[in-house]
Amino acid sequence: MTYRKSTSVLLWLRKYARLVRQTLPIVILGTSAWFIALVIELATNAKSTSIWICLVGIGLGLVGSGYIVRGMRRKR
């Protein structure tokens, strides 16, 4: 029984492996979401804590994008 369960998980991973490899669009989407959240927070005069959280999310997304692009260049 365990063998079939692990086999189905492996088949699922193989099916979606191409999507998992494409991490740059996912990181860009997340960074864009943080930017939209920042605009909403600024429009509603939110607390500075939530504004800083959005800025840190954008910053980490940009750093992550840099790492991904650098890794893609190394693979070539």
N, C-alpha and C positions, 0 to 999 in steps of 0.2 A: 504494500500500500504506500509506503514512504517513497519507493522508487517512482511510482507513477506521479505522485505529487511533485517531486523534485523535477521530473521530466517535463511536466506541464509548465512549471515555472521557467525552466530553461527555454522551452519553446516560446513562451511569452516574451522573454528577454531578447531572444533572437529576432522576433517579429518587430519589436520596438527598439532595437539597437541603433538603427539609423537615426531615430528621433533623439535618443539619448546622446549620441555623438554630436548632434547639432546644439551645443550648449550656448553658443553666442546669441542666437535669437531669443533664447529663454532669458538670458541675463539682460539683454536690451529691453525686453518686455517688462521685466521686473523693475529695472531702473526707470523706465517710462512711467510705471505705476507709482513709484515713489515721487516722481516729479509732479504727476497729476495730484497726488495727495498733498504735496507741498503747496501747490497753487490753491487748492481747496482750503487748506489750513490758513494760508495768508489771507484769503478772501473772507474767512469767517473770524478773523482776529483771534486765532487760537492761542493757547499758552505757548511760551517759548520752548517748553520741553518737547511738545509734539513737532514743532518746527525743526528742532535739532535732530529729532529722530528721523524725520524725512530727509534732512541734509546728510545724515550719516548713511542712510540707505542709498541715496544717490551716489555718495562717495564710494561706498563699498561696491556698488554696481560698476562704477567706472574702473575701479582697481581690478575687479574680476574680469571685466572686458579686456583690460590690458594684458592680464595673465593668459587669457584664452587666445588672444591674437598672437602673443609671443610664442605660445605653445604651438599654434598652427604654423608659424613661420619656421620653427625648429623642425617640424615634421617634414617639410619640403626638402 
